[in-house]
Amino acid sequence: MFSKSFILTFVGSLLLTFTVCAGTSVLEGVVKDPSGRPVKGADVRIEAKNFSKIVKTDANGRYVCNGLGVATYKATLVISGQV
């Protein structure tokens, strides 16, 4: 179970960058724990209507999801099966 501060840190650290290139976008961000350290190996579930993809954070807590079409996306943090 995650503390509220961890979840708020994730939401606060969620840096979204959309780059329009040939009709596709990139969603990227950084996941950090409450003390500001990057979270390695966390799953970030990216969802939209008729779309779902899970990407993992790297050693720096960074995740990238490429080739996204125009839509509204929801990013959810999942660590050890917990949302």
Secondary structure in CASP SS format (residue, H / E / C, confidence):
PFRMAT SS
TARGET T0000
AUTHOR 0000-0000-0000
METHOD secondary structure of the structure
MODEL  1
M C 1.00
F C 1.00
S C 1.00
K H 1.00
S H 1.00
F H 1.00
I H 1.00
L H 1.00
T H 1.00
F H 1.00
V H 1.00
G H 1.00
S H 1.00
L C 1.00
L C 1.00
L C 1.00
T C 1.00
F C 1.00
T C 1.00
V C 1.00
C E 1.00
A C 1.00
G C 1.00
T E 1.00
S E 1.00
V E 1.00
L E 1.00
E E 1.00
G E 1.00
V E 1.00
V C 1.00
K E 1.00
D C 1.00
P C 1.00
S C 1.00
G C 1.00
R C 1.00
P E 1.00
V C 1.00
K C 1.00
G C 1.00
A C 1.00
D E 1.00
V E 1.00
R E 1.00
I E 1.00
E E 1.00
A E 1.00
K C 1.00
N C 1.00
F E 1.00
S E 1.00
K E 1.00
I E 1.00
V E 1.00
K E 1.00
T C 1.00
D C 1.00
A C 1.00
N C 1.00
G C 1.00
R E 1.00
Y E 1.00
V E 1.00
C E 1.00
N E 1.00
G E 1.00
L E 1.00
G C 1.00
V C 1.00
A C 1.00
T C 1.00
Y C 1.00
K E 1.00
A E 1.00
T E 1.00
L E 1.00
V E 1.00
I E 1.00
S C 1.00
G C 1.00
Q E 1.00
V C 1.00
END
